Amino acid sequence: MPTQSAMPSAIPELPVATGNPVSTAASLPSVASEPVTMRRIQGIAARATSMVEQIRGRLLAPEARKVSPTYSTAQVAALCGVDKAHVNYRLTKGDLPQGQLTPNGGKREFTLTEARHWARTYRAGQMRPPGQRAIGIAVANFKGGVSKTTSAMILAQGLSLRGHRVLAIDIDPQGSMTTLFGILPETEVSEEMTISPLCHGSSDDITPAIRSTYWDGVDLVAAAPFLFSAEFALPAMQMNNPKARFWDVMNAGLEPIRDLYDVIIIDTPPSLSYVTINGLWAADGIVVPVPPSGLDFASSAQFWSLLSDLGNNLDQQGPEGTRKAFDFLHILLSRVDQADSAAPAVRQWIQATYGEFVLPVEIPKTSVTSNKAAEFATVYDVQKYDGSAKTYKRAVDAYDRFVDLIEESVVEAWRARREAAA
């Protein structure tokens, strides 16, 4: 994967926000000196928004927009499943993108667009077959801090790298996935860029919300805090029209574009909300990241109980023959801390509980992933990691394997549908 960086290697220092001085722990008063009114909270919100804008400006200077990495001949060869010598030979034929030779040393570099062209050519067997439609994947967990958004972003980037055309849909009002794309939810996202029109019933087509991104092959439907209003609009829709299917508006809105993409990645909120329900019912597969910790394991148990109860209830409300079924379901062991003495025991609980649904890969908790998250980035955005090469490779190898396994499920879903239609 990438080997040189368009992102800074260290978090930039920023000026302290103006306003009341921040007290240290040693000087905190035992009783609040004045009430924390909504006006004061509004001031905190304004300072927080300003700080995020400053951070992004420093991290993404000079254009304040993210840029995709470039790829070496060896990396393109790895994407295509061939050796470097074969790529050099194929270059002589002139039928695939040639890349550019760097001024110093004459090494060949390929843009993301060029690398994807090579991948689609050599990986034709994994591409969406004629007549098949996009496979939707919801990345979900009712608990925050489990790497849900990072996993969704990695899936979108990784599947694109392998040649697929991907639509990423952020339906979490926090807009974390939107932020990873270099877009500030609070200031740069308007209602028509989100699923909000679908939820409010003013549109039945998601197409106007789709925007291109810095990452070739991945388009985005963004999210912003005003999506919280959908939690009131969706049940109101059902109250006003008993025949309305409040859980199916997003699925219906995706119908016009399922022939335009290979995979649709949906990043859901960390709760069983009306919006989350729509994301799950618009998906053909589910990926649930679960760190091997006791609290996260217990939370995941609640996830399945609530989901099954809800699903049975909605199945009874729908027409006969429309019961919801998923093509695949995967549990991803995420944020695995090798130094945590409790992790092996919880890992056994997870394996014993979920069995064949557990993916045969673990995403390690490393400084690579935490550093990149602080820079509004993922490991796939990195071109040159300044830390330990071994640590970086361990993280990238795990994510590569994760993407490969999900791609296998997508390809299998296409195959099963093709055979069912035959």
C-alpha positions in Angstrom: 0.0 0.0 0.0 1.1 3.7 0.1 4.7 4.5 1.0 5.1 8.3 1.0 3.0 10.9 2.9 0.7 13.7 1.8 -0.2 14.1 5.4 2.0 15.7 8.1 3.8 13.3 10.4 3.1 15.2 13.6 0.1 16.9 15.1 0.5 20.7 14.6 0.6 23.0 17.6 -2.2 25.5 17.6 -2.8 28.7 19.6 -4.9 28.3 22.7 -8.5 29.5 22.1 -9.3 32.9 23.5 -11.7 33.2 26.4 -11.6 32.3 30.0 -8.3 30.8 31.1 -8.4 27.0 31.5 -7.8 26.0 35.1 -5.3 23.2 35.8 -6.5 20.1 37.9 -4.6 21.5 40.9 -6.5 24.8 40.8 -10.0 23.6 40.1 -12.5 25.1 42.5 -14.5 22.7 44.6 -17.7 24.5 43.7 -18.5 26.0 40.3 -18.1 29.8 40.5 -21.0 30.5 38.1 -23.7 28.4 36.3 -22.9 26.8 33.0 -25.7 28.3 31.0 -26.7 27.6 27.4 -25.0 30.8 26.4 -21.7 29.6 27.8 -22.2 26.2 26.1 -22.8 28.1 22.9 -19.4 29.8 23.4 -17.7 26.4 23.9 -19.3 25.2 20.7 -18.1 28.1 18.7 -14.5 27.7 20.1 -14.6 23.9 19.3 -15.7 24.5 15.7 -13.0 27.2 15.3 -10.4 24.8 16.6 -11.4 22.0 14.3 -11.2 24.4 11.3 -7.7 25.5 12.5 -6.5 21.9 12.8 -7.8 21.0 9.4 -6.2 24.1 7.9 -2.8 23.1 9.4 -3.0 19.4 8.6 -4.3 19.8 5.0 -2.3 22.9 4.0 -1.9 24.5 1.5 -5.3 23.7 -0.2 -7.1 22.6 3.0 -8.4 19.6 1.1 -7.2 16.0 1.3 -5.3 14.5 -1.6 -4.9 10.8 -2.4 -1.5 9.1 -2.3 0.6 7.9 -5.2 1.7 4.3 -5.8 5.0 2.6 -6.8 5.4 0.0 -9.4 5.7 -2.7 -6.7 2.4 -1.5 -5.1 0.6 -1.6 -8.4 1.9 -5.1 -8.9 0.7 -6.2 -5.5 -2.8 -4.8 -6.2 -2.9 -6.7 -9.5 -1.5 -10.0 -8.0 1.6 -10.1 -10.2 5.2 -9.3 -9.7 7.0 -6.1 -10.4 8.8 -7.5 -13.5 5.4 -8.3 -15.0 4.2 -4.7 -14.6 7.4 -3.4 -16.2 6.8 -5.8 -19.1 3.2 -4.8 -19.5 4.3 -1.1 -19.5 6.1 -1.8 -22.8 2.8 -2.6 -24.5 1.4 0.8 -23.7 -2.2 -0.3 -23.2 -2.4 0.7 -19.5 -1.5 3.9 -17.7 2.2 4.6 -17.7 2.5 6.6 -14.5 5.2 9.3 -14.2 8.9 9.1 -13.5 10.1 11.1 -10.5 12.7 13.8 -11.2 15.1 12.3 -8.6 16.1 8.7 -9.2 13.6 8.1 -12.0 11.2 5.9 -9.9 7.8 5.4 -11.5 4.7 6.6 -9.6 1.1 6.0 -10.4 -1.9 8.1 -9.4 -4.8 6.4 -7.5 -6.8 6.7 -10.7 -4.1 4.9 -12.7 -3.6 2.2 -10.0 -7.4 1.5 -10.1 -7.3 1.2 -13.8 -4.6 -1.5 -13.5 -6.5 -3.2 -10.7 -9.7 -3.4 -12.7 -7.9 -4.9 -15.7 -6.1 -7.6 -13.7 -8.9 -8.3 -11.3 -11.7 -8.6 -13.8 -13.0 -11.8 -12.1 -13.7 -9.9 -8.8 -15.5 -7.0 -10.5 -19.3 -6.7 -10.5 -20.8 -9.1 -13.2 -23.1 -7.7 -15.9 -26.6 -7.5 -14.7 -25.7 -7.5 -11.0 -26.4 -4.5 -8.7 -24.4 -2.9 -5.9 -24.0 -4.8 -2.6 -24.8 -2.6 0.4 -22.7 -3.1 3.6 -23.7 -1.5 6.9 -20.9 -1.1 9.4 -22.8 -1.1 12.7 -22.5 -1.3 16.5 -24.6 0.3 19.2 -21.5 1.3 21.2 -19.1 4.0 20.2 -15.3 3.8 20.2 -15.1 0.4 18.5 -13.5 1.7 15.2 -16.8 1.6 13.4 -16.2 4.7 11.3 -12.5 3.8 10.6 -13.6 0.3 9.5 -16.2 1.8 7.1 -13.7 4.3 5.7 -11.0 1.6 5.2 -13.6 -0.6 3.4 -14.5 2.2 1.0 -10.9 3.1 0.3 -9.7 -0.5 0.1 -12.5 -1.7 -2.2 -11.8 1.2 -4.4 -8.1 0.4 -4.6 -9.1 -3.1 -5.8 -11.0 -1.6 -8.7 -14.5 -1.3 -7.3 -16.7 1.8 -7.6 -17.9 2.7 -4.1 -20.5 4.9 -2.6 -19.9 5.8 1.0 -22.9 7.0 3.0 -22.5 8.7 6.4 -25.8 8.5 8.3 -24.3 9.3 11.7 -25.2 12.9 12.7 -21.7 13.3 14.3 -20.4 13.1 10.7 -17.1 11.3 11.6 -16.8 9.6 8.2 -17.6 12.9 6.5 -14.7 14.5 8.5 -12.4 11.7 7.4 -13.1 12.7 3.8 -11.8 16.2 4.8 -15.2 17.8 5.0 -16.4 19.7 8.1 -20.0 18.6 8.9 -20.9 21.7 10.9 -19.8 24.3 8.2 -19.5 22.5 4.8 -22.5 20.2 4.7 -25.9 21.3 3.5 -29.2 19.4 3.8 -29.2 18.3 0.2 -25.8 16.6 0.6 -27.3 14.2 3.2 -30.1 11.6 3.5 -32.2 14.3 5.3 -34.5 14.8 2.3 -35.3 11.1 2.2 -36.1 11.1 5.9 -38.3 14.1 5.7 -40.2 12.8 2.7 -39.2 15.7 0.3 -37.3 13.3 -2.0 -37.3 9.6 -2.8 -34.0 9.6 -4.7 -30.5 9.8 -3.0 -28.9 10.9 -6.3 -28.8 14.7 -5.6 -26.9 14.1 -2.3 -24.0 12.3 -3.9 -20.7 14.2 -4.2 -17.3 13.2 -5.5 -14.3 13.0 -3.0 -10.6 13.3 -3.0 -10.4 9.5 -3.3 -10.9 8.3 -6.9 -13.6 5.7 -7.1 -15.4 6.7 -3.9 -18.4 9.1 -3.8 -19.9 10.4 -0.6 -23.3 11.2 0.9 -22.3 13.3 3.8 -23.7 13.8 7.3 -24.1 16.7 9.7 -25.6 17.3 13.2 -29.0 18.4 11.7 -29.6 14.8 10.8 -30.8 14.4 14.4 -34.1 15.8 13.2 -34.6 12.6 11.2 -35.3 10.9 14.5 -38.5 12.9 14.7 -39.3 13.1 11.0 -39.3 9.3 10.4 -41.9 8.3 13.1 -44.0 11.4 12.2 -44.1 10.0 8.6 -45.5 6.8 10.0 -48.1 8.6 12.1 -49.3 10.6 9.2 -49.5 7.6 6.9 -49.9 4.2 8.5 -49.0 2.5 5.2 -45.6 4.3 5.2 -42.5 2.1 5.8 -40.4 4.4 7.9 -37.6 1.8 8.0 -37.4 1.5 4.2 -37.0 5.1 3.0 -33.3 4.9 2.6 -33.5 1.5 0.9 -36.0 3.0 -1.6 -33.9 6.1 -2.1 -30.9 3.9 -3.1 -32.9 2.1 -5.8 -32.0 4.6 -8.6 -28.2 4.2 -8.1 -27.7 0.5 -7.4 -26.7 0.0 -11.0 -24.1 2.8 -10.8 -21.9 1.4 -8.0 -20.3 -1.9 -7.1 -20.5 -1.5 -3.3 -22.3 0.9 -1.0 -20.8 1.4 2.5 -23.1 2.7 5.2 -21.6 4.1 8.4 -24.4 4.0 11.0 -24.8 5.9 14.3 -23.7 4.1 17.5 -27.4 3.5 18.6 -30.5 1.8 17.6 -32.1 4.9 16.1 -34.6 5.3 13.3 -31.7 6.3 11.0 -29.7 3.2 12.0 -32.7 1.0 11.2 -32.8 2.5 7.8 -29.1 1.9 7.2 -29.4 -1.7 8.3 -32.5 -2.4 6.1 -30.8 -0.8 3.1 -27.8 -3.1 3.5 -27.2 -6.6 2.1 -24.5 -7.4 4.6 -23.4 -6.3 8.1 -20.0 -5.8 9.6 -19.9 -5.4 13.3 -16.5 -4.3 14.8 -16.1 -5.6 18.4 -12.9 -5.0 20.5 -12.0 -7.9 22.8 -13.0 -6.2 26.0 -15.7 -7.2 28.5 -17.8 -4.1 28.1 -17.7 -4.2 24.3 -18.6 -7.9 24.3 -21.6 -7.2 26.6 -22.7 -4.3 24.4 -22.6 -6.5 21.3 -24.9 -9.0 23.0 -27.5 -6.2 23.4 -27.0 -5.3 19.7 -28.2 -8.7 18.6 -31.1 -8.9 21.0 -32.4 -5.5 19.9 -31.8 -6.2 16.3 -33.6 -9.5 16.3 -36.6 -8.1 18.2 -36.9 -5.2 15.8 -36.4 -7.3 12.7 -39.2 -9.8 13.7 -41.5 -6.9 14.4 -40.8 -5.2 11.1 -41.1 -8.5 9.2 -44.6 -8.9 10.5 -45.6 -5.4 9.3 -44.3 -5.9 5.8 -46.0 -7.7 2.9 -45.7 -11.5 2.7 -42.4 -12.6 1.1 -40.5 -9.4 2.1 -38.8 -10.7 5.3 -35.4 -9.1 5.7 -32.4 -11.3 5.1 -28.7 -10.5 4.8 -26.3 -12.1 2.3 -23.5 -12.1 5.0 -22.8 -11.0 8.5 -19.2 -10.6 9.9 -17.8 -9.9 13.3 -14.5 -8.0 13.1 -12.1 -8.1 16.1 -11.0 -4.4 16.3 -8.6 -2.4 18.4 -6.9 -5.6 19.7 -4.4 -4.7 22.3 -1.8 -7.4 22.6 -0.7 -6.0 26.0 -4.2 -6.4 27.5 -4.1 -9.5 29.7 -7.9 -9.9 29.5 -8.1 -9.8 25.7 -7.4 -13.6 25.1 -10.3 -14.6 27.4 -12.7 -12.1 25.7 -11.5 -13.3 22.3 -12.5 -16.8 23.3 -16.0 -15.6 24.4 -16.4 -13.9 21.1 -15.3 -16.9 19.1 -17.6 -19.2 21.2 -20.5 -16.9 20.7 -20.3 -15.9 17.1 -18.4 -18.9 15.6 -18.3 -18.8 11.8 -19.4 -15.2 11.8 -16.0 -14.0 13.2 -13.6 -12.9 10.5 -10.2 -14.6 10.6 -8.3 -11.4 11.0 -7.7 -9.0 14.0 -7.2 -5.3 13.6 -4.4 -4.3 16.1 -4.5 -1.3 18.3 -1.4 0.5 17.2 0.1 4.0 17.2 -0.3 4.1 13.4 -4.1 4.0 13.6 -4.4 6.4 16.5 -2.0 8.9 14.9 -3.8 8.8 11.6 -7.2 9.2 13.3 -5.8 12.4 14.9 -4.9 13.6 11.4 -8.3 13.0 9.9 -6.8 10.1 8.0 -6.5 6.3 7.8 -3.5 4.0 7.1 -4.5 4.1 3.4 -3.9 7.8 3.3 -0.3 7.4 4.4 2.5 7.4 1.9 5.5 7.4 4.3 5.1 6.5 7.9 7.8 8.1 10.1 7.5 5.6 12.9 8.3 1.9 13.1 8.0 0.2 9.7 7.1 -3.1 11.3 4.2 -1.5 13.3 2.9 0.2 10.1 3.1 -3.0 8.1 1.3 -4.9 10.8 -1.6 -2.4 10.7 -1.8 -2.2 6.9 -1.6 -6.0 6.5 -4.5 -6.5 8.9 -6.6 -3.9 7.1 -5.7 -5.4 3.7 -6.8 -8.8 4.8 -10.0 -7.3 6.2 -10.9 -5.7 2.9 -10.0 -8.9 1.0 -12.3 -11.0 3.1 -15.2 -8.5 2.7 -14.6 -8.5 -1.1 -14.9 -12.3 -1.1 -18.3 -12.0 0.5 -19.4 -9.4 -2.0 -18.2 -11.5 -4.9 -20.0 -14.6 -3.4 -23.2 -12.5 -3.0 -23.1 -11.7 -6.7 -22.5 -15.3 -7.6 -25.4 -16.5 -5.5 -27.7 -14.0 -7.0 -26.7 -14.9 -10.5 -27.3 -18.6 -9.9 -30.7 -17.8 -8.2 -31.7 -15.8 -11.3 -30.6 -18.6 -13.7 
